[in-house]
Amino acid sequence: MIRKKLLTLILLSISAMASAQIQGGSEKEASGDLEFTAIAEMGYLGVFDHKVQFSNDGTYFDYKRDGGQDVLFPVSRLSLELTFNKRNTFVLLYQPLRLESQVLLQDDLVVDGLTFPASSGVKLLYNFPFYRISYLRELKTNNETFTFAIGGTLQLRNATISFESTDGTRFRTNRDLGPVPALKIKSRKDFGERYFLELEADGMYAPVSYLNGSDNEVVGAILDASLRSGIEFNQQVSSFLNLRYLGGGAVGTSDNQGPGDGYVKNWLHFYTVTVGFEYSL
């Protein structure tokens, strides 16, 4: 019930802000002041640090040291932006995030009461794609070459984390689907007529139990922050190099629906380097 009320409040707030801006700028919108932008980027993802634990007696497993995440992984990111009345933007984002590895364990690995013995092979899947809708309102500044916008984000996480022995005799999987609200900011600095620098961030730190209506104590956080340097080829097409930090996780006990006791500790710190293109019309 709390989750439904919170999500309803967020959506109503975004709708109210958008409606107010449409009414306040009806003359401009009547002239067809709409802009669509498609953005695609591709590159690689690296791991600063990534650890996970399932059940209180489980292993706090280090993916980078022991789980094969000491290499680079391909990454992509797709988004659509709708800007109206020049200062209001809705953003739809899809971020796939699938890390697969296979390792020979140096020590016993315990996941939800099941032991994967040392010197055995294990296939690891960390699949954590997310979908995001955001609203940004650009604030007025006295600098024509600098813009700053603030707003909100509603993200849908869709996680699958699996451990499977290479001989097929042992298997554990954990799945999670749920909403994550966050704050969002974006700024841009233009250098001349063609070059620009952008900073963008979505972030939240909050008790997840309050967001999902549970009586269990779970604390979660996300931070998706990027620095983008680009060049405009013309009014429609631009390209950029993007450096991004992607981090977050959760710790606490959730409603137990599996073989373990429901305790989860999962924290990740990733970075990505991508090249992207924007097309506006």
GUBA-255192 format. One record per residue (C-alpha): residue number from 1; residue in three letters; x, y, z. Coordinates in steps of 0.25 Angstrom, whole numbers, plus 5000, padded with zeros to 4 digits. Layout:
// GUBA-255192
[NUM; 'ALA'; [X; Y; Z]]
...
//
This chain:
// GUBA-255192
[1; 'MET'; [5000; 5000; 5000]]
[2; 'ILE'; [5011; 5010; 5003]]
[3; 'ARG'; [5018; 5007; 4990]]
[4; 'LYS'; [5006; 5009; 4982]]
[5; 'LYS'; [5003; 5022; 4989]]
[6; 'LEU'; [5018; 5027; 4987]]
[7; 'LEU'; [5018; 5023; 4973]]
[8; 'THR'; [5005; 5030; 4971]]
[9; 'LEU'; [5010; 5043; 4978]]
[10; 'ILE'; [5023; 5043; 4969]]
[11; 'LEU'; [5015; 5041; 4956]]
[12; 'LEU'; [5005; 5052; 4960]]
[13; 'SER'; [5016; 5062; 4964]]
[14; 'ILE'; [5023; 5060; 4950]]
[15; 'SER'; [5009; 5061; 4943]]
[16; 'ALA'; [5006; 5074; 4951]]
[17; 'MET'; [5019; 5080; 4948]]
[18; 'ALA'; [5018; 5077; 4933]]
[19; 'SER'; [5004; 5082; 4933]]
[20; 'ALA'; [5008; 5095; 4939]]
[21; 'GLN'; [5019; 5097; 4930]]
[22; 'ILE'; [5010; 5094; 4918]]
[23; 'GLN'; [4999; 5104; 4923]]
[24; 'GLY'; [5010; 5115; 4926]]
[25; 'GLY'; [5016; 5113; 4912]]
[26; 'SER'; [5004; 5111; 4904]]
[27; 'GLU'; [5008; 5122; 4894]]
[28; 'LYS'; [5021; 5116; 4891]]
[29; 'GLU'; [5016; 5102; 4890]]
[30; 'ALA'; [5005; 5106; 4880]]
[31; 'SER'; [5016; 5109; 4871]]
[32; 'GLY'; [5021; 5095; 4871]]
[33; 'ASP'; [5032; 5096; 4881]]
[34; 'LEU'; [5035; 5081; 4882]]
[35; 'GLU'; [5048; 5074; 4880]]
[36; 'PHE'; [5051; 5059; 4880]]
[37; 'THR'; [5065; 5054; 4882]]
[38; 'ALA'; [5070; 5039; 4881]]
[39; 'ILE'; [5083; 5036; 4888]]
[40; 'ALA'; [5091; 5023; 4886]]
[41; 'GLU'; [5105; 5020; 4893]]
[42; 'MET'; [5114; 5008; 4893]]
[43; 'GLY'; [5127; 5004; 4900]]
[44; 'TYR'; [5132; 4996; 4911]]
[45; 'LEU'; [5129; 4994; 4926]]
[46; 'GLY'; [5140; 4992; 4937]]
[47; 'VAL'; [5138; 4988; 4951]]
[48; 'PHE'; [5144; 4996; 4963]]
[49; 'ASP'; [5138; 4987; 4973]]
[50; 'HIS'; [5126; 4977; 4974]]
[51; 'LYS'; [5122; 4968; 4985]]
[52; 'VAL'; [5110; 4960; 4989]]
[53; 'GLN'; [5104; 4952; 5000]]
[54; 'PHE'; [5092; 4943; 5001]]
[55; 'SER'; [5087; 4939; 5015]]
[56; 'ASN'; [5094; 4942; 5028]]
[57; 'ASP'; [5103; 4930; 5028]]
[58; 'GLY'; [5106; 4932; 5013]]
[59; 'THR'; [5120; 4936; 5007]]
[60; 'TYR'; [5122; 4951; 5004]]
[61; 'PHE'; [5127; 4948; 4990]]
[62; 'ASP'; [5136; 4957; 4983]]
[63; 'TYR'; [5133; 4957; 4968]]
[64; 'LYS'; [5145; 4964; 4964]]
[65; 'ARG'; [5155; 4956; 4972]]
[66; 'ASP'; [5149; 4942; 4971]]
[67; 'GLY'; [5138; 4943; 4961]]
[68; 'GLY'; [5144; 4947; 4948]]
[69; 'GLN'; [5140; 4962; 4948]]
[70; 'ASP'; [5154; 4966; 4946]]
[71; 'VAL'; [5152; 4968; 4931]]
[72; 'LEU'; [5145; 4978; 4923]]
[73; 'PHE'; [5130; 4976; 4918]]
[74; 'PRO'; [5123; 4982; 4906]]
[75; 'VAL'; [5112; 4992; 4910]]
[76; 'SER'; [5101; 5000; 4902]]
[77; 'ARG'; [5091; 5010; 4906]]
[78; 'LEU'; [5079; 5015; 4899]]
[79; 'SER'; [5070; 5027; 4902]]
[80; 'LEU'; [5059; 5036; 4896]]
[81; 'GLU'; [5057; 5050; 4900]]
[82; 'LEU'; [5044; 5059; 4898]]
[83; 'THR'; [5047; 5074; 4901]]
[84; 'PHE'; [5035; 5084; 4901]]
[85; 'ASN'; [5034; 5099; 4903]]
[86; 'LYS'; [5050; 5098; 4903]]
[87; 'ARG'; [5052; 5096; 4918]]
[88; 'ASN'; [5044; 5083; 4920]]
[89; 'THR'; [5049; 5069; 4917]]
[90; 'PHE'; [5044; 5055; 4918]]
[91; 'VAL'; [5054; 5044; 4917]]
[92; 'LEU'; [5052; 5029; 4914]]
[93; 'LEU'; [5064; 5021; 4917]]
[94; 'TYR'; [5068; 5006; 4915]]
[95; 'GLN'; [5081; 5001; 4921]]
[96; 'PRO'; [5085; 4986; 4919]]
[97; 'LEU'; [5095; 4981; 4929]]
[98; 'ARG'; [5099; 4966; 4927]]
[99; 'LEU'; [5112; 4961; 4933]]
[100; 'GLU'; [5115; 4946; 4931]]
[101; 'SER'; [5127; 4939; 4936]]
[102; 'GLN'; [5133; 4925; 4939]]
[103; 'VAL'; [5143; 4922; 4949]]
[104; 'LEU'; [5150; 4911; 4957]]
[105; 'LEU'; [5147; 4914; 4972]]
[106; 'GLN'; [5159; 4916; 4981]]
[107; 'ASP'; [5151; 4915; 4994]]
[108; 'ASP'; [5137; 4909; 4998]]
[109; 'LEU'; [5125; 4918; 4993]]
[110; 'VAL'; [5113; 4918; 5001]]
[111; 'VAL'; [5100; 4923; 4995]]
[112; 'ASP'; [5087; 4922; 5002]]
[113; 'GLY'; [5091; 4910; 5010]]
[114; 'LEU'; [5097; 4903; 4998]]
[115; 'THR'; [5112; 4901; 4997]]
[116; 'PHE'; [5120; 4901; 4984]]
[117; 'PRO'; [5133; 4894; 4989]]
[118; 'ALA'; [5147; 4900; 4986]]
[119; 'SER'; [5154; 4895; 4973]]
[120; 'SER'; [5141; 4893; 4966]]
[121; 'GLY'; [5136; 4901; 4954]]
[122; 'VAL'; [5124; 4911; 4955]]
[123; 'LYS'; [5117; 4919; 4945]]
[124; 'LEU'; [5113; 4933; 4949]]
[125; 'LEU'; [5102; 4942; 4944]]
[126; 'TYR'; [5099; 4956; 4949]]
[127; 'ASN'; [5088; 4962; 4940]]
[128; 'PHE'; [5083; 4975; 4945]]
[129; 'PRO'; [5077; 4983; 4934]]
[130; 'PHE'; [5068; 4995; 4937]]
[131; 'TYR'; [5057; 5004; 4931]]
[132; 'ARG'; [5056; 5018; 4935]]
[133; 'ILE'; [5046; 5030; 4932]]
[134; 'SER'; [5051; 5044; 4937]]
[135; 'TYR'; [5046; 5058; 4936]]
[136; 'LEU'; [5055; 5070; 4936]]
[137; 'ARG'; [5052; 5085; 4938]]
[138; 'GLU'; [5062; 5095; 4933]]
[139; 'LEU'; [5065; 5106; 4943]]
[140; 'LYS'; [5067; 5121; 4938]]
[141; 'THR'; [5082; 5125; 4939]]
[142; 'ASN'; [5089; 5138; 4935]]
[143; 'ASN'; [5099; 5131; 4926]]
[144; 'GLU'; [5095; 5128; 4912]]
[145; 'THR'; [5105; 5117; 4910]]
[146; 'PHE'; [5101; 5110; 4923]]
[147; 'THR'; [5089; 5102; 4926]]
[148; 'PHE'; [5084; 5094; 4939]]
[149; 'ALA'; [5072; 5085; 4941]]
[150; 'ILE'; [5067; 5078; 4953]]
[151; 'GLY'; [5056; 5067; 4954]]
[152; 'GLY'; [5052; 5053; 4957]]
[153; 'THR'; [5054; 5039; 4953]]
[154; 'LEU'; [5046; 5026; 4954]]
[155; 'GLN'; [5055; 5014; 4951]]
[156; 'LEU'; [5050; 4999; 4950]]
[157; 'ARG'; [5061; 4989; 4954]]
[158; 'ASN'; [5060; 4975; 4948]]
[159; 'ALA'; [5071; 4967; 4954]]
[160; 'THR'; [5075; 4952; 4953]]
[161; 'ILE'; [5087; 4947; 4960]]
[162; 'SER'; [5091; 4932; 4958]]
[163; 'PHE'; [5102; 4923; 4963]]
[164; 'GLU'; [5103; 4909; 4955]]
[165; 'SER'; [5113; 4898; 4956]]
[166; 'THR'; [5119; 4894; 4943]]
[167; 'ASP'; [5115; 4880; 4945]]
[168; 'GLY'; [5100; 4884; 4947]]
[169; 'THR'; [5099; 4878; 4961]]
[170; 'ARG'; [5098; 4891; 4969]]
[171; 'PHE'; [5089; 4904; 4966]]
[172; 'ARG'; [5085; 4916; 4973]]
[173; 'THR'; [5077; 4928; 4967]]
[174; 'ASN'; [5072; 4941; 4973]]
[175; 'ARG'; [5062; 4950; 4965]]
[176; 'ASP'; [5057; 4964; 4968]]
[177; 'LEU'; [5047; 4973; 4962]]
[178; 'GLY'; [5043; 4987; 4967]]
[179; 'PRO'; [5043; 5002; 4966]]
[180; 'VAL'; [5054; 5011; 4970]]
[181; 'PRO'; [5051; 5027; 4971]]
[182; 'ALA'; [5062; 5036; 4971]]
[183; 'LEU'; [5066; 5051; 4969]]
[184; 'LYS'; [5072; 5055; 4955]]
[185; 'ILE'; [5081; 5067; 4951]]
[186; 'LYS'; [5087; 5071; 4938]]
[187; 'SER'; [5096; 5083; 4934]]
[188; 'ARG'; [5102; 5087; 4921]]
[189; 'LYS'; [5113; 5097; 4917]]
[190; 'ASP'; [5115; 5101; 4903]]
[191; 'PHE'; [5129; 5105; 4897]]
[192; 'GLY'; [5127; 5113; 4885]]
[193; 'GLU'; [5117; 5108; 4875]]
[194; 'ARG'; [5121; 5094; 4874]]
[195; 'TYR'; [5127; 5088; 4886]]
[196; 'PHE'; [5120; 5085; 4899]]
[197; 'LEU'; [5122; 5078; 4913]]
[198; 'GLU'; [5111; 5072; 4921]]
[199; 'LEU'; [5109; 5066; 4935]]
[200; 'GLU'; [5097; 5057; 4938]]
[201; 'ALA'; [5094; 5049; 4951]]
[202; 'ASP'; [5082; 5041; 4957]]
[203; 'GLY'; [5084; 5037; 4971]]
[204; 'MET'; [5076; 5032; 4984]]
[205; 'TYR'; [5079; 5027; 4997]]
[206; 'ALA'; [5068; 5022; 5005]]
[207; 'PRO'; [5061; 5011; 5014]]
[208; 'VAL'; [5056; 5001; 5003]]
[209; 'SER'; [5046; 4996; 5013]]
[210; 'TYR'; [5039; 5009; 5013]]
[211; 'LEU'; [5038; 5009; 4998]]
[212; 'ASN'; [5033; 4995; 4996]]
[213; 'GLY'; [5023; 4995; 5008]]
[214; 'SER'; [5031; 4984; 5016]]
[215; 'ASP'; [5033; 4983; 5031]]
[216; 'ASN'; [5047; 4978; 5028]]
[217; 'GLU'; [5059; 4987; 5029]]
[218; 'VAL'; [5066; 4989; 5016]]
[219; 'VAL'; [5075; 5001; 5012]]
[220; 'GLY'; [5078; 5003; 4997]]
[221; 'ALA'; [5085; 5014; 4989]]
[222; 'ILE'; [5088; 5017; 4974]]
[223; 'LEU'; [5097; 5027; 4967]]
[224; 'ASP'; [5098; 5028; 4952]]
[225; 'ALA'; [5107; 5040; 4949]]
[226; 'SER'; [5114; 5044; 4936]]
[227; 'LEU'; [5123; 5054; 4930]]
[228; 'ARG'; [5121; 5056; 4915]]
[229; 'SER'; [5129; 5064; 4905]]
[230; 'GLY'; [5124; 5065; 4891]]
[231; 'ILE'; [5123; 5072; 4878]]
[232; 'GLU'; [5111; 5077; 4869]]
[233; 'PHE'; [5113; 5074; 4855]]
[234; 'ASN'; [5100; 5082; 4851]]
[235; 'GLN'; [5087; 5085; 4858]]
[236; 'GLN'; [5082; 5071; 4857]]
[237; 'VAL'; [5095; 5062; 4859]]
[238; 'SER'; [5105; 5062; 4870]]
[239; 'SER'; [5115; 5052; 4876]]
[240; 'PHE'; [5121; 5050; 4890]]
[241; 'LEU'; [5131; 5043; 4899]]
[242; 'ASN'; [5125; 5039; 4912]]
[243; 'LEU'; [5131; 5035; 4925]]
[244; 'ARG'; [5121; 5029; 4935]]
[245; 'TYR'; [5121; 5024; 4949]]
[246; 'LEU'; [5110; 5014; 4953]]
[247; 'GLY'; [5109; 5009; 4967]]
[248; 'GLY'; [5099; 5005; 4978]]
[249; 'GLY'; [5093; 4993; 4984]]
[250; 'ALA'; [5085; 4989; 4997]]
[251; 'VAL'; [5087; 4982; 5010]]
[252; 'GLY'; [5076; 4976; 5019]]
[253; 'THR'; [5066; 4965; 5021]]
[254; 'SER'; [5055; 4964; 5011]]
[255; 'ASP'; [5043; 4955; 5010]]
[256; 'ASN'; [5048; 4941; 5008]]
[257; 'GLN'; [5043; 4933; 4996]]
[258; 'GLY'; [5055; 4924; 4994]]
[259; 'PRO'; [5064; 4914; 5002]]
[260; 'GLY'; [5071; 4925; 5010]]
[261; 'ASP'; [5067; 4934; 5021]]
[262; 'GLY'; [5065; 4946; 5012]]
[263; 'TYR'; [5077; 4954; 5016]]
[264; 'VAL'; [5084; 4961; 5004]]
[265; 'LYS'; [5096; 4970; 5004]]
[266; 'ASN'; [5100; 4974; 4990]]
[267; 'TRP'; [5109; 4986; 4986]]
[268; 'LEU'; [5115; 4990; 4973]]
[269; 'HIS'; [5124; 5001; 4968]]
[270; 'PHE'; [5125; 5001; 4952]]
[271; 'TYR'; [5131; 5010; 4942]]
[272; 'THR'; [5128; 5011; 4927]]
[273; 'VAL'; [5135; 5018; 4915]]
[274; 'THR'; [5126; 5020; 4903]]
[275; 'VAL'; [5125; 5027; 4890]]
[276; 'GLY'; [5111; 5032; 4886]]
[277; 'PHE'; [5102; 5039; 4876]]
[278; 'GLU'; [5090; 5049; 4877]]
[279; 'TYR'; [5080; 5051; 4866]]
[280; 'SER'; [5070; 5062; 4868]]
[281; 'LEU'; [5057; 5066; 4860]]
//
